Amino acid sequence: MAASPKAVAASSRPRRSKGAGIPLSASMILVTLGVVYGDIGTSPMYTLKAIMSGNGGLATMSTDVVLGALSLIIWTLTLITTVKYVLIAMKADNHNEGGIFALYSLVKRCGKWLIIPAMVGGAALLADGILTPAVTVTTAIEGLRTVDFCYAIIGDNQGIVVAITLAILCMLFLMQKAGTSTIGKAFGPIMTLWFAFLGVSGLMHVIGNVGVLRALNPIRGITFLFDGNLNAAGLMVLGNVFLCTTGAEALYSDMGHVGKANIYASWPFVKLCLIVNYLGQGAWILANNANAGLMAIPDLNPFYQMLPEQLRVFAIILSAFAAIIASQALITGSYSIVSEAVRLDLMPHMRVNYPSETKGQIYIPMVNNIMWVGCMGVVLLFRSSEHMEAAYGLAITVTMLMTTILLFTYLSKVRHQTAVAVPFLVFFGAIEGMFFFSSLTKFFHGGYVTVLLATAIFVVMYVWRRGTAIERTQTVYLPVDKYLDQLFDLSHDEDYPLLADNLVFLTNDSSFDKLDRDVLYSILDKRPKRAKAYYFLNVQVTDEPYTHEYIVNNFDTDFLFKVQLRLGFKVNQRVNTYLYQIVNDLVSNNQIAAQNHKYSIYREHSKVGDFRFCLLRKVISPETDIPGFDARVMELKYLIRRMCGSPAKWYGLESSNIIFEYVPLFSKAKRQHKLTRIEYASAKPAGRPASVAASPAIAAAADDEPEDIFTSAMKDEREKNLADAARAFVGGDTASFKPLVVDEEDKDGTDVE
């Protein structure tokens, strides 16, 4: 006896431990240091240098100027990175995943418009992820020129720098398939040494001038910012100060890779080392701001100059490694962002690999390849770090502002802490707004590149989301039990050739009693497909690494089965081999007749027959009556989908017997003209044909997902089409269904600790 659909659906929900995550451990702290902090950890190399250069050089760096600049850096690290991200944002995790899309998942029910800041922020962060590796690696290689024996090889030939940079980028992106755990273990010791070096080298100068500790007073920073006699750059200095915290958003995004506990444990050490190094640079500047010899050095960098001569070569080599590792934080963060975007249907499904035993540590080959090509393109376009750095940080200010908006919504609507949310929005909105406007000066000096990249990514998200909303206006799920008689008759109708013993359709929905209209249309209407048994297969990925489970609803028949295959994230999804096991189990349990073949190369003939897989794809047909803009959106969406690969490859069906079938994207059909027949012998001119209205069935998938501005705009169309379905289809009066989502948060959206 088949289980009821409700019982089966309930059993299919994931068995998730909400408190589960990557646990605190010494080894994972080492991985965290190697994966998360690369970007923010290299900021001492250029932040004070940029501030000093923008203020007029070493001669202008008086005590009040130095203490004011240091105060801005210290409190930017404290307020933006520590308070906003480590203490507040990391509490807003979606099943232990972080990042702007994970945050949107928690608040999407609170407002239709919230999808826009999520899309803008995600696009900007991904664009910065393409730029950052190019900037950091190029900067590192150029820094080697300060070492005599390296300069003898590189000289002033920028072509050599570009070639070395491209080679390192190729190596870096090729390493990604090994997984963040492997990379983190390799990079972790280097970054641990790097942060220890930052702390010790800074402490040497702080001991000589403990007066720099006065920079811990935030009044120093505020005075410096608004006093024109001290700060020649005005508010624009914030564009350079912001460089000290550019890795904060990546820290939040990488939470799923390393676990929040390991970030909590490692951040105090990282922050202490950063602040001590900045204070040490400030102490060195105060001790040398009247040195005429140093004033004559072009592009003076206090980070290197404060080091003893005998340590400088070691520091440059170590900083080169640290700068390369800095790229890793943005790359791994990009994987997390895209993974969340796919889950939210903002990007197409892509193949995801899990190189380690932890689901949070992922590798997405397509994202890796796109970033690889993008980084190399940026290097070839700008060639020097001086040109690239002009664009650095602009996109991140946009992402931070969008994250602030979403965190405000989370605090006020989800956590119901309005008294905290309003000051949070005003305070951080004002700070990040100033950072954003000060960074706008970089637009014409290279910032336009990140803006163009972010715009291209946003267009992909917009097209995918709007295209999904258009598709939902005509998608209908029909009750399978209304069609059992027809399917039984077809499977025994010898007027039609036998297509296969087992005909399998891959489906996206995880219901157990309904089917997409297009699947039934393909079997019954579009050249009836006769088979001994029909299978409708849905694949779900679980949070456990090695799950091997399946659930079957047979509708009390021996010829029709809706199957949910539940596989762990480390399991190879070769569904053909698993289907063979499932059918063999059904035969053994007498739920289906043995499918003995008369002919076989084996001595013992198998009881399981042959399989054919049918993959359906929607296409725009000339008769589809949708507005021209929406038609272009759908064409672009289907182009993007083709570029992302085929489910046949994802599910290991390359060598299987596959039918690729294209179905039209039904909406309202265009009005068709009625043809007038002319007798063969007649020379009488044809009259103007009369028009008749065609009315193919249109139905919408009604669901209780929270609406956004895309689905809301299509609501009237969806409701009208759903009403049409009730009149057009067998069982149309119940033709609405919300597909289950394995990784969906609780309905109240409050799945947080």
C-alpha positions in Angstrom: 0.0 0.0 0.0 1.5 3.4 -1.0 2.0 6.0 1.6 -0.2 9.1 1.5 1.3 12.0 -0.3 1.4 14.1 2.8 3.2 11.4 4.8 5.7 10.8 2.0 6.3 14.6 1.6 6.9 14.9 5.4 9.3 12.1 5.4 11.3 13.7 2.5 12.1 16.8 4.5 15.8 16.9 5.5 16.9 15.8 8.9 18.8 19.0 9.8 20.4 19.9 13.0 20.1 23.6 13.2 23.0 24.0 15.5 25.2 21.9 13.3 28.1 23.5 11.7 31.9 23.2 11.3 33.1 22.8 14.9 35.9 24.7 16.6 39.2 23.0 16.3 42.9 23.9 16.0 43.1 22.6 12.5 40.1 24.6 11.3 41.5 27.7 13.0 44.5 27.2 10.8 42.3 26.8 7.7 40.4 29.9 8.7 43.6 32.0 8.8 44.6 30.7 5.4 41.2 31.1 3.7 39.3 34.0 5.3 41.7 36.8 6.3 44.0 37.1 3.2 42.3 40.2 1.9 42.0 42.2 5.1 45.4 40.8 6.3 47.3 42.5 3.5 45.8 45.9 4.0 48.7 47.3 6.1 50.8 47.1 3.0 49.1 50.0 1.4 46.5 51.7 3.6 48.7 54.2 5.5 50.8 54.7 2.3 47.6 55.7 0.4 46.5 58.1 3.2 49.9 59.7 3.5 50.1 60.1 -0.3 46.7 61.7 -0.5 47.5 64.1 2.3 50.6 65.5 0.7 53.4 63.2 1.6 55.6 62.5 4.6 56.2 66.2 5.4 52.5 66.8 6.2 52.3 64.0 8.7 52.2 65.8 12.0 51.3 64.2 15.3 47.6 65.2 15.0 47.5 64.0 11.4 49.1 60.6 12.2 47.0 60.0 15.3 43.8 61.0 13.5 44.5 58.7 10.5 45.3 55.8 12.9 42.2 56.5 14.8 40.1 56.3 11.7 41.7 53.0 10.7 41.3 51.4 14.2 37.7 52.4 14.6 36.8 51.4 11.0 38.2 48.0 11.8 36.3 47.9 15.1 32.9 49.2 13.9 32.7 47.8 10.4 34.5 44.5 10.7 34.2 43.6 14.4 30.8 45.0 15.4 28.8 44.9 12.1 30.2 41.6 10.6 31.7 39.5 13.4 29.2 40.4 16.2 26.0 41.1 14.2 26.0 39.8 10.7 27.4 36.4 11.6 24.5 35.8 13.9 22.3 36.0 10.8 23.3 32.7 9.2 21.1 30.6 7.0 21.8 27.0 8.0 25.4 28.1 8.9 25.9 29.7 5.5 26.9 33.4 5.4 26.9 36.2 2.8 24.4 38.6 1.4 22.2 36.0 -0.3 22.1 33.9 2.9 20.9 37.0 4.7 18.3 37.7 2.0 17.0 34.2 2.5 16.1 35.1 6.1 14.3 38.4 5.3 12.8 37.7 1.9 9.3 37.3 3.4 9.5 40.8 4.9 9.2 42.8 1.7 9.0 42.3 -2.1 11.6 45.0 -2.8 14.3 43.4 -0.7 15.4 41.2 -3.6 16.9 44.4 -5.3 19.5 45.2 -2.6 20.3 41.5 -2.5 20.9 41.4 -6.2 22.9 44.6 -6.3 25.1 43.7 -3.3 25.7 40.2 -4.6 26.6 41.4 -8.1 29.0 44.0 -6.7 30.7 41.5 -4.4 31.2 39.0 -7.2 32.6 41.8 -9.4 35.1 42.7 -6.7 36.0 39.1 -6.4 37.2 39.2 -10.0 39.2 42.3 -9.5 40.9 41.5 -6.1 43.1 38.6 -7.2 44.4 40.6 -10.1 45.2 43.6 -7.9 46.8 41.7 -5.1 49.0 39.4 -7.2 50.2 42.2 -9.5 51.0 44.3 -6.4 53.0 41.4 -4.9 55.0 40.8 -8.0 55.8 44.5 -8.5 57.0 44.6 -4.9 59.7 42.2 -5.7 61.5 45.0 -7.6 62.6 46.4 -4.2 64.8 43.4 -3.8 68.1 43.9 -5.7 68.5 40.4 -7.1 64.8 40.3 -8.2 65.1 43.8 -9.8 68.1 42.5 -11.8 65.7 39.9 -13.4 62.5 42.0 -13.7 63.9 45.5 -14.1 61.3 48.0 -15.4 59.9 45.5 -17.9 56.2 45.4 -17.1 55.7 42.6 -19.6 57.6 40.2 -17.3 55.5 41.3 -14.3 52.3 40.6 -16.3 53.6 37.2 -17.5 54.5 36.1 -13.9 51.2 37.4 -12.6 49.2 35.4 -15.2 51.2 32.3 -14.4 50.5 32.6 -10.7 46.8 33.3 -11.3 46.6 30.1 -13.4 48.2 28.1 -10.6 45.9 29.7 -8.0 42.7 28.9 -9.9 43.9 25.4 -10.8 44.4 24.7 -7.1 40.8 25.4 -6.3 39.5 22.0 -7.2 41.5 20.6 -4.3 39.1 22.2 -1.9 39.3 25.0 0.6 40.3 22.7 3.4 43.4 21.5 1.5 44.3 25.0 0.4 43.7 26.4 3.9 46.0 23.8 5.4 48.7 24.8 2.9 48.1 28.6 3.3 47.3 28.6 7.0 50.9 28.3 8.4 52.0 31.1 6.0 49.2 33.5 7.1 49.8 32.6 10.8 53.5 33.6 10.3 52.3 36.7 8.4 50.1 38.0 11.2 52.8 37.2 13.8 55.2 39.2 11.7 52.8 42.1 11.4 52.4 42.2 15.2 56.1 41.9 16.1 57.3 44.4 13.5 54.7 47.0 14.6 55.3 46.3 18.4 59.0 47.2 17.9 58.1 50.8 17.1 55.2 51.1 19.5 57.5 50.4 22.4 59.6 53.3 21.3 56.7 55.7 21.2 53.8 54.6 23.3 52.2 57.9 22.6 50.6 56.5 19.5 48.2 54.6 21.7 46.3 57.9 21.9 44.9 57.0 18.5 42.6 54.6 20.3 40.5 57.7 21.2 37.8 58.0 18.5 37.7 61.9 18.9 41.1 62.0 17.3 39.7 60.4 14.1 36.6 62.6 14.0 38.7 65.8 14.5 41.1 64.8 11.7 38.3 63.9 9.3 36.5 67.3 9.6 39.5 69.6 10.2 40.7 71.0 6.9 43.9 72.3 8.4 44.9 68.7 9.3 43.3 66.7 6.5 44.0 68.1 3.0 41.9 65.4 1.3 38.7 66.1 3.3 36.1 63.4 3.3 37.8 61.8 0.3 40.4 60.4 2.7 37.8 57.8 3.7 38.3 56.2 0.3 41.8 55.3 1.4 40.9 54.6 5.0 38.3 52.1 3.7 41.1 49.9 2.3 41.8 48.6 5.8 38.4 46.7 5.9 37.8 45.5 2.3 37.9 41.9 3.4 35.1 42.2 5.9 32.3 41.1 3.5 34.4 38.1 2.4 34.7 37.1 6.0 30.9 36.9 6.3 30.6 35.0 3.0 33.3 32.5 3.9 31.5 31.6 7.2 30.1 28.4 5.5 33.6 27.3 4.5 35.2 27.4 7.9 32.4 27.8 10.5 31.6 30.8 12.7 33.2 29.3 15.8 36.6 29.3 14.1 36.2 32.9 13.0 35.2 34.0 16.5 38.3 32.3 17.8 40.8 33.6 15.3 39.6 37.2 14.7 40.9 38.7 18.0 44.4 37.5 17.1 44.1 38.9 13.6 42.7 42.2 14.6 45.3 42.7 17.4 48.2 42.1 14.9 46.7 44.5 12.3 46.2 47.3 14.8 49.7 46.9 16.4 51.2 47.0 12.9 49.3 50.2 12.0 50.4 51.8 15.3 54.0 50.8 14.6 53.8 52.4 11.1 52.4 55.6 12.8 55.2 55.6 15.3 57.8 55.3 12.6 56.2 58.2 10.6 56.3 60.4 13.7 60.0 59.6 14.2 60.9 60.3 10.6 58.5 63.0 9.3 61.3 65.5 9.2 63.8 63.2 7.4 64.7 65.0 4.1 66.2 61.8 2.6 63.0 59.9 3.1 60.9 62.8 1.7 62.8 62.4 -1.5 61.7 58.8 -2.0 58.9 58.6 -4.5 55.9 56.5 -3.5 57.2 56.1 0.1 55.7 53.0 1.8 56.0 53.1 5.7 55.2 49.4 5.9 58.5 48.4 4.3 60.6 51.4 5.4 60.0 50.8 9.1 61.6 47.4 8.9 65.3 46.9 9.5 67.3 46.5 6.3 68.2 42.9 7.1 64.5 42.0 7.4 63.2 43.8 4.4 63.9 41.0 1.9 62.2 38.5 4.1 59.2 40.9 4.5 58.8 41.4 0.8 58.9 37.7 0.0 56.4 37.0 2.8 54.1 39.8 1.7 54.2 38.4 -1.8 52.9 35.1 -0.5 50.3 36.9 1.7 49.0 38.9 -1.2 48.6 35.8 -3.3 46.7 34.1 -0.5 44.5 37.2 -0.2 42.9 36.3 -3.5 41.7 33.0 -1.9 39.3 34.8 0.5 37.4 36.4 -2.5 37.4 33.2 -4.6 36.0 30.9 -1.9 33.5 33.7 -0.9 32.4 33.8 -4.5 31.6 30.1 -4.4 29.3 30.6 -1.4 27.6 33.6 -2.9 26.8 31.8 -6.2 25.7 28.7 -4.3 23.2 30.8 -2.4 22.1 32.6 -5.6 21.3 29.3 -7.2 19.3 28.2 -4.2 17.3 31.5 -4.5 16.7 31.0 -8.2 18.8 34.1 -9.0 21.3 32.1 -11.1 21.1 28.9 -13.2 21.8 25.5 -11.7 25.5 24.7 -11.9 27.5 21.7 -11.0 28.8 21.9 -7.4 31.7 19.8 -6.2 32.4 19.0 -2.5 36.1 18.3 -2.2 36.0 17.7 1.6 33.8 15.9 4.1 32.1 19.2 5.0 29.3 20.4 2.8 30.1 24.1 3.4 33.4 23.7 1.6 32.5 23.8 -2.1 34.0 24.2 -5.5 32.0 25.4 -8.5 33.9 24.8 -11.8 32.0 27.3 -13.9 32.4 30.1 -11.4 36.1 29.3 -11.0 36.6 29.4 -14.8 34.7 32.7 -15.3 36.7 34.3 -12.5 39.9 32.9 -13.9 39.2 34.5 -17.3 38.0 37.7 -15.7 41.1 38.1 -13.6 43.4 37.5 -16.5 41.4 40.0 -18.6 41.8 42.7 -15.9 45.6 42.1 -15.7 45.9 42.4 -19.5 43.7 45.5 -19.6 45.4 47.5 -16.8 48.9 45.8 -16.7 50.0 47.7 -13.6 48.8 47.7 -10.0 48.7 51.5 -9.9 45.9 51.5 -12.5 44.1 48.5 -10.9 44.1 50.0 -7.4 42.1 53.0 -8.5 39.1 50.7 -8.8 39.8 48.8 -5.6 37.1 48.9 -2.9 34.4 50.8 -4.9 32.2 47.8 -5.4 32.6 46.6 -1.8 31.1 49.9 -0.4 28.0 49.1 -2.5 27.8 45.6 -1.1 28.2 46.9 2.5 25.4 49.4 2.1 23.1 46.7 0.7 24.1 44.4 3.6 23.2 47.1 6.1 19.7 47.5 4.6 19.1 43.7 4.8 20.5 43.5 8.4 18.2 46.3 9.4 15.3 44.3 8.1 16.5 41.2 9.8 16.9 42.9 13.2 13.5 44.8 13.0 11.3 42.2 11.2 12.8 38.8 12.1 14.3 39.4 15.5 11.8 42.2 16.3 14.5 44.4 17.8 13.4 47.7 16.3 15.2 49.7 19.1 18.4 48.2 17.9 17.7 48.1 14.2 17.0 51.9 13.7 20.2 53.1 15.4 22.1 50.4 13.5 20.7 51.6 10.1 21.4 55.3 10.9 24.9 54.7 12.2 26.3 52.2 9.7 24.3 53.7 6.8 25.9 57.1 7.5 29.4 55.6 7.8 29.2 53.5 4.7 27.5 56.2 2.8 30.5 58.4 3.4 32.8 55.6 2.4 30.8 55.1 -0.8 30.8 58.8 -1.9 34.5 59.1 -1.2 35.2 56.0 -3.3 33.2 57.5 -6.2 36.3 59.5 -7.1 37.8 56.3 -8.3 35.2 55.7 -11.0 37.0 57.4 -13.9 40.4 56.0 -12.8 39.4 52.3 -13.1 36.3 52.0 -11.0 34.2 51.8 -14.1 35.5 48.3 -14.7 34.0 46.9 -11.4 30.8 48.8 -12.2 30.6 47.2 -15.7 31.3 43.7 -14.2 28.7 44.2 -11.5 26.2 45.4 -14.1 26.8 42.3 -16.2 26.3 40.0 -13.2 23.2 41.9 -12.2 21.7 41.5 -15.7 22.2 37.7 -15.4 20.4 37.7 -12.1 17.6 39.9 -13.4 17.1 37.9 -16.5 17.0 34.6 -14.5 14.6 35.9 -11.9 12.2 37.6 -14.3 12.3 34.6 -16.6 11.4 32.4 -13.7 8.4 34.7 -12.9 7.3 34.5 -16.6 7.5 30.7 -16.6 5.5 30.4 -13.4 2.6 32.3 -15.1 2.0 29.2 -17.3 3.3 26.3 -15.2 0.7 23.9 -13.8 1.0 20.8 -11.7 -1.7 18.2 -12.4 -2.9 15.5 -10.1 -1.5 12.2 -11.3 -4.4 10.0 -10.2 -6.7 11.7 -12.8 -4.5 10.3 -15.6 -3.9 6.8 -14.3 -6.5 5.2 -16.6 -5.0 6.8 -19.7 -1.5 5.9 -18.7 -2.5 2.3 -18.0 -4.3 2.0 -21.4 -1.3 3.5 -23.2 1.2 1.1 -21.6 -0.9 -1.8 -22.9 -1.9 -0.3 -26.3 -0.1 -2.3 -28.9 -1.1 0.1 -31.6 1.9 2.1 -30.5 5.5 0.8 -30.6 7.1 0.1 -27.2 9.5 2.9 -26.6 11.2 1.4 -23.6 10.6 -1.0 -20.7 11.3 1.9 -18.3 10.7 5.5 -19.4 12.2 8.1 -17.0 11.5 11.8 -16.7 13.7 14.0 -14.6 11.6 16.5 -12.7 12.4 19.6 -10.6 9.4 19.4 -8.2 9.5 17.2 -5.1 5.8 16.5 -4.8 4.6 12.9 -4.7 1.1 13.2 -6.2 1.4 15.8 -9.0 3.3 16.3 -12.2 4.2 19.2 -14.4 1.7 19.6 -17.2 4.5 19.4 -19.8 5.5 15.9 -18.6 2.0 14.5 -19.1 1.6 16.4 -22.4 4.9 14.8 -23.6 3.6 11.2 -22.7 0.0 11.5 -23.8 -0.3 14.2 -26.5 3.1 14.7 -28.1 3.3 11.4 -29.9 2.1 9.0 -27.2 5.1 7.3 -25.5 4.3 3.7 -24.6 6.4 2.0 -21.9 5.9 -0.8 -19.5 6.6 1.5 -16.6 6.9 5.2 -16.1 9.2 6.9 -13.6 9.3 10.5 -12.6 12.6 11.1 -10.8 13.5 14.0 -8.5 17.0 14.2 -7.1 17.7 15.9 -3.7 21.1 16.6 -2.1 21.2 16.1 1.6 23.4 17.7 4.3 25.0 14.4 5.1 27.9 13.3 2.9 27.0 9.7 2.1 23.2 9.4 2.1 21.8 6.7 -0.2 18.0 6.8 0.2 14.9 6.8 -2.0 11.2 7.3 -1.5 8.6 5.9 -3.9 4.9 6.6 -4.4 3.4 3.9 -6.8 -0.2 5.2 -6.7 -1.3 1.6 -6.0 -0.1 0.6 -9.5 2.6 -1.6 -11.0 3.4 0.8 -13.9 3.8 4.3 -12.5 6.2 5.6 -9.9 7.2 9.0 -8.6 10.6 8.6 -7.0 12.6 11.0 -4.9 16.3 10.0 -4.8 18.1 11.4 -1.8 21.9 11.5 -2.2 24.6 12.9 0.1 26.6 15.8 -1.2 29.7 13.6 -1.6 27.8 10.9 -3.6 28.3 10.7 -7.4 24.9 11.4 -8.9 24.9 8.7 -11.5 21.2 8.2 -11.4 21.1 5.4 -14.0 22.9 3.0 -11.7 20.6 3.9 -8.8 17.5 3.5 -10.9 18.6 0.0 -11.8 18.8 -0.8 -8.1 15.4 0.8 -7.4 13.6 -1.2 -10.2 15.3 -4.4 -9.0 14.0 -3.7 -5.5 10.5 -3.1 -6.9 10.7 -6.4 -8.8 11.9 -8.3 -5.7 9.1 -6.8 -3.7 6.5 -7.8 -6.3 5.6 -4.2 -6.9 6.4 -4.5 -10.6 6.5 -7.5 -12.9 9.8 -8.8 -13.9 11.0 -7.3 -17.2 12.7 -10.4 -18.7 14.4 -10.0 -22.0 14.4 -12.8 -24.5 18.0 -12.0 -25.7 21.1 -11.1 -23.7 24.8 -11.6 -23.6 24.6 -12.8 -20.0 23.9 -16.4 -19.0 21.4 -15.2 -16.4 19.0 -12.7 -17.9 18.3 -9.6 -15.8 14.8 -9.1 -14.4 15.3 -5.4 -15.1 14.6 -4.1 -18.7 16.1 -1.2 -20.6 15.8 2.5 -19.7 15.2 5.6 -21.7 15.5 9.1 -20.2 13.5 12.0 -21.4 14.8 15.5 -20.8 12.3 18.4 -21.4 13.4 21.9 -22.3 11.1 24.9 -22.8 11.6 27.1 -25.8 10.0 30.2 -27.2 7.7 29.4 -30.1 6.6 31.9 -32.8 3.0 31.5 -31.5 3.8 32.4 -27.9 2.0 35.7 -27.2 4.2 37.5 -24.6 5.4 41.1 -24.8 8.6 41.7 -26.8 10.7 42.6 -23.8 9.6 39.4 -21.9 10.3 37.4 -25.1 13.9 38.8 -25.2 14.3 38.0 -21.5 13.2 34.4 -22.0 15.5 34.0 -25.0 18.5 35.3 -23.0 17.5 33.0 -20.0 17.5 29.9 -22.2 20.9 31.0 -23.8 22.4 31.3 -20.3 20.9 27.9 -19.4 22.5 26.2 -22.4 25.9 27.7 -21.4 25.6 26.2 -17.9 25.6 22.6 -19.2 23.1 19.8 -19.4 21.5 17.7 -16.7 22.6 14.7 -18.7 26.1 15.4 -17.6 25.3 16.4 -14.0 23.5 13.1 -13.5 25.9 10.8 -15.3 23.6 10.0 -18.3 26.1 10.7 -21.1 26.2 7.1 -22.2 22.5 6.4 -21.5 19.6 6.3 -24.0 18.3 9.9 -23.9 15.4 11.7 -25.6 15.8 15.4 -25.7 12.4 17.0 -26.2 11.6 20.6 -26.5 8.2 22.0 -25.4 6.9 25.5 -26.2 6.7 28.1 -23.5 2.9 28.4 -23.5 1.4 31.7 -22.6 -1.4 33.3 -24.5 -1.2 32.2 -28.1 -1.3 34.9 -30.8 -4.6 35.2 -32.7 -4.5 32.9 -35.7 -6.2 33.6 -39.0 -8.7 31.1 -40.4 -7.6 29.7 -43.7 -10.1 29.8 -46.6 -9.9 26.9 -49.0 -9.8 27.6 -52.8 -10.8 24.9 -55.2 -8.0 23.8 -57.5 -9.8 24.9 -60.7 -11.0 28.2 -59.2 -9.3 31.4 -60.2 -11.5 33.4 -57.8 -9.3 35.5 -55.6 -9.1 34.6 -52.0 -11.1 36.7 -49.6 -9.8 38.3 -46.5 -9.5 35.5 -44.0 -11.5 35.7 -40.8 -9.7 35.7 -37.5 -10.4 33.2 -34.8 -8.9 33.2 -31.4 -6.9 30.2 -30.4 -6.9 29.4 -26.7 -4.3 26.8 -25.6 -4.4 25.9 -22.0 -2.5 28.1 -19.7 -2.1 27.5 -16.1 0.1 28.9 -13.3 1.9 27.2 -10.5 0.4 28.7 -7.4 2.7 28.6 -4.4 3.0 30.2 -1.0 6.6 31.4 -1.6 7.1 35.0 -0.5 6.5 37.3 -3.4 9.1 39.6 -4.8 8.8 42.4 -7.3 9.1 40.0 -10.2 6.5 37.5 -9.2 4.2 40.3 -7.9 4.2 41.9 -11.3 3.0 38.6 -12.8 0.4 37.9 -10.2 -2.7 38.8 -12.2 -1.4 36.8 -15.2 -0.7 33.9 -13.0 -4.1 33.9 -11.4 -5.9 34.2 -14.7 -4.0 31.3 -16.2 -4.6 29.2 -13.2 -8.3 29.7 -13.6 -8.0 28.7 -17.3 -6.3 25.5 -16.2 -9.4 24.5 -14.1 -11.5 24.5 -17.3 -8.9 23.1 -19.7 -7.3 20.1 -18.0 -8.5 16.9 -16.5 -8.3 17.5 -12.7 -7.6 21.2 -13.4 -9.7 22.2 -10.4 -6.8 21.0 -8.2 -4.0 22.1 -10.5 -1.9 24.1 -8.1 1.1 22.9 -6.2 4.0 24.4 -4.4 7.2 22.3 -4.9 9.1 21.4 -1.8 12.6 22.8 -1.3 15.0 20.6 0.6 17.1 23.6 1.9 14.2 25.9 2.5 14.3 27.8 5.9 11.3 27.6 8.2 8.2 29.3 7.1 8.6 32.1 9.5 12.1 32.7 8.2 13.6 32.7 11.6 16.0 29.8 11.4 18.8 31.4 13.3 20.5 30.8 16.5 
